[in-house]
Amino acid sequence: MPRAFITGVTGQDGQHMAEFLHSKGYEVFGMVKGQNNPKEQIIREEFPYVNIVPGDLADLPSLVKALEVAQPDEVYNLAAISFVALSWNQAELTANLTGTGVLRMLEAVRMVGGQTDNKIRFYQASSSEMFGKVRQIPQDELTPFHPRSPYGCAKVFGHDITVNYRESYGLWACSGILFNHEGPRRGIEFVTRKVTNAAARIKLGVQDELVLGNLDAKRDWGYAGDYVKAMWMMLQQDEPDDFVIATGETHTIEELVELAFDVAGVSNWRSYVRQDPKFFRPAEVDLLIGDSTKAREKLGWVPEVDFAGLVRMMVENDLRLESRKARRDLTD
């Protein structure tokens, strides 16, 4: 039975990855930070097959210990300060975990299993935010980086140090440059889930408006379940390499809102949406669209859920969740 170790197992991608690897017959280990972490109970209840291991990306000895316990064949480094808007307010924390945390994880892999004949295979979650002020459209593996947020800057360091460890120490290490990927497990603070949840709540009459920032920003959105499969496929290759994972389609925030309200059955969405300058980024990323030709040709990866299917999935899930909440409130 192959063994896999996941950092960020409590997040959207970590949960999808744990579920996917379990279906593939892996013994799954998930790293959880802190004592009495409330998210740990969620993992224990919803993913009982995950072996919880304590650890912290800010603490190298804890990472070494975690890998010694798990003895993994594969490591998926998915943990990060992943909310871009937060990175301006907590830039140093973002740099320490999203950036330097990758260095610590690589060093732990090198110390525990990077030099053996049966090397640990390492996956780093890179991001389309590294492209930022894009130099070419669409973006592929050779597009220069120009990050426009502390998060993007930290991700560039994490990506480059992964390449450096691969080239300097011979680690089996690769990166997936993933464009935006969403789903029902997405946190409510992210714009996609904020929109789908608001559409559901407005439909049910428990919310009056949706406040957003830039409606013209364009993103390449895919389904998180499709993207974790791509991560796994990268680690099954003979040699490590880096891949852009994207749908190759771009949509504006306005398109997202219009479709979400339509799925929810709410007409005239503009009467419910208000823009507020506080939600505009200090430096906006206007157009991200990925070219995943390399992943499609070398990995055989293709996304299965399109944009309309993704939005429908998320809105219908939020309608179910909010309906249950409303019923509980009535009975309390």
N, C-alpha and C positions, 0 to 999 in steps of 0.2 A: 504494500500500500504506500503510494507516494505521500510525502508530508509537505505541507505548505504553511508558511508563516505570513500573517497579514498584519501590517500596522494600519491604524485607522479602521479597524473592523467595525466600529460603532457607526461609521458614516455611511452614506448612500452607496458608494462604490465598494466599501468593505463588506457590507451586508450582501450585495449582489455577488461579490467574489466568493464569499464563504458559501453561499447557496450553490453557486456554479461548481466550485471545486468539490463540494460534498457530492453533487450529482455525478461527478467524474470518478468518485471512489477515493478521494484524498482524505487523509487525516488532517484536519484543519486546526491550526493554532492562531488565535487572535490576540494581539497585544492591546491591553487596556491601561490607560494612564490613571494614576492616583488611587487613593484609598477610598473605598466606598463610593466609587464612581456610579452615579445613578444609571448611566447608560449600560453598565455591565449587566444589570438585572434584565434589561431588554434583550440582550444577546443570549443570556442564559435561558430565557423563556421562549424566544422565537427561533433561536438557532442552538438547540441543546447539544448539537454535535460539535460545536466549537469549543476547543480547549482554551480557556482564558489564561493568559500569561501576563504578569505585570511588567511594565516597562515604560520608558519615557524617552522621546527623541532628544531631549535636552540632557540626557544622562547616559554617557557611553557605557559605563559598567553595567547598567541595567539592561542595555541592549545585548551586550555580550552574554549575560546570564540568561536572557530570554531565548537567545539562539541556542545556547548550550542545552537548555531544557527541551526546546522544540526539535532540535536536530533536523531542520527542514531541508528538503531538496530544492524548494523554491521559496523566495521571499518576494512579497509584493508590498512595496513601500507606498502606501496610499494615504498615510497620515499627513496632515498639513493644517495650517491656518488657511482655510480654503475660501473664506468669504472675502472677495476682493475689496469691498467697501470698508471692511474692518481694518484692512492692512494700512490704510492711511493713519488711522488713530492708534494702531499698535504696530508700527513699522519695525521696531526692534524685535518684538516677540515674533513677528512674521519671519524676519530674517533668521532668527535663531532656530525656529522649528521647521519652517518650509524650506529654508536654505541650508543652514549649517546642520540641521537634523539629518539631511541626506548624507552629508559627509560622515557623521557619526554612525549611521546605519551601514554605510559602505565599509567603514573601518571595522565594525563589528563582524560583518560578513567575512572580511579579509582575515580577521583574527581567528574566527571559529571554523570557517570552511572554505575560504577563498583559495587556498593553496593545495588542496587535496586533489587526488586524481578524479574523484567524484565531486566536482565543485558545486557549491550552492549557486543556483541561478537567480539573479537579482533583477527585479523590475522596478523602475522609477517612474512615478506618475508625473510626467511633464505636462505642460499646458499651452494651449494656443495663446494665452495671455502673454507669453514670451515674445510673440510677434508684435503686439502692441500697435505702434504706428507703422503699419505694414509697408514693406518695401516692394512687394509684388502681390498680385492677385491672380489666382488663389495662392495660398501658402503651402509649400512642401518642405521636405526635410532639409533642403539647402537654402531656404529663405533666411536672410539675416534676422537676428533678434533686435527688437527695439521696444523693450517693455515700458508700459505707461502707468505702472503702479508698483508699490513696494512688493506686493504679491508677485507680480510678473518678474521683478528683479530677483527675488528669492528663488523663483522657479528656474530662472536662467542659471543661477549658480548651481542649483541641484542637478540640472541637466548637464552642465559642463563638467562638474566634478564626477558625475557618473561616467562620462566619456573618458575623463582623465584616469580614473581608476581602472577602466577596461584596458586602456592603452599602456598605463604605467605598470600595473600589477598583474595583468592578465586575468582580471576578474571576469566572470561570465555575467556581464551587466548590460542591460539595454533600457531604453526609455521609450515610452509611448507619448507622443505629442498629441494629447487628446483635446479635441475641440469640445465645446459645451455639450454635456450629456446629462440628461434629466430623467425624471420618473417620479412615481408616487412617493418614493422614499426621500426625495429631495427635501432639504430643510426649508421651513417656511420663510426664512430670511432671503432666499434666492428669488430672483425676479420671476422665474417661470412658475414656481410653486406659489409665490405671493399672488400672481395673477389668477392661477387656476383655483386657488382656495377662495379668493375674493369673489370670483364668478359664481362659485357654488354658494357662498354665504349670501350674496346679493339675491340669488335665485330663491333662497330659502327665507329671505326677509330678515336676516340677522346682521346684515352689514349694509351701510348706506352708500359708501363710496370706496374707490380704489385710488390711492395716491402714488404716483410714479414720477420718475425723472425723465430722461431722454427717450422719447418714443421712436426716434429715428435710428437709434443704434441697431446695427445688424449683427446677427450671430448665426453660426452654423450649429444647429441643435440636433442631437441624436438621442437615442435611448440608452440609458446606463447599462441595461442588461446586455445589449449588443456590444458595448464597448469593453466590458470586463472579459467577454469572450476573446476579443482581440488581444487583450493583455496576456491571457493564457496562451494564445497561439504564438505570440512572440517568444515565449519561453520554451516552446517545443521545437524551435529551429535548431539546426546544427551549430550555427554561429550567432553570437549576439549582434543585434543591429537596432537602429532607431527607426520608428515609423510614425507618420502622421495618421491619425484616426479621425475621420470626419465623414459627413454625408455628401459634401460637395454642393450643398444648397444653403442659401442664406435667407433669413427672414428678419423683419424688423420687430421691435417690441410691439408696435402698433398691430402688426399682423397677428402676433401671439394673442393680444388682448381681444381682437375682433373674433378670432376663431374660438377662444375659450368661452367668451360670452355666448357665442352662437351655439356651442355644444351644450352649455348650461341652460339654454332656452331663454336668455335675457336679450331683449331687443334694445336698440339704440344705446350701445355701450358708451358712447361719448358723454351721455348725460350722467354717467356714474364715475367717470375718470377725471382726476384732477392732477395737474403737474405741479411739483414743488421743487424749487431750485436746490433744496438741501439733498435731493436724491441724484443730482447730477455729479458725475465724477470730476475731480480737479483736472484730470487729463483723460479724455474719453478715448476709447477704442471704438472707432466707428464701423469698421468692416472687417470681420473675420470670416474667411471661407477656406476650407481645407481641401487639398488635393491628396487623396489617399490612394493614388494609383499604385504606389509601391506596396502598400499593405494588401490591396486587392490582388495584385499579381504574385507576390511572394508568399503571402499567408493564406490567400484564398478567402479573405474576410470580406463580407458585404453586410451592410446594415439591413436588418429585417423590418424595423419599425420606422415608418416615415413620419414627417413632421405632424401631419394631421392626425395620424394614429397615436402619436405621443401625447399631443394635447388632449385628445379624447380620453385616453387612458388616465391622465392626471385629473382632468375635470370630473370624470365619473367616479374616480376614487375619492376625491374631495367631497363630492355630493353624498356618497355613502357615509364618510366620516362625520361630516357636519350634520347629516340627518340623525345619526345615532346620538351625537351630542345634544341636539335639540330635543330628542325624545327623553334623554336622561334628565335634562333640565326641567322638563315638564313633570317628571315623576318625583323629583327631589322636593 
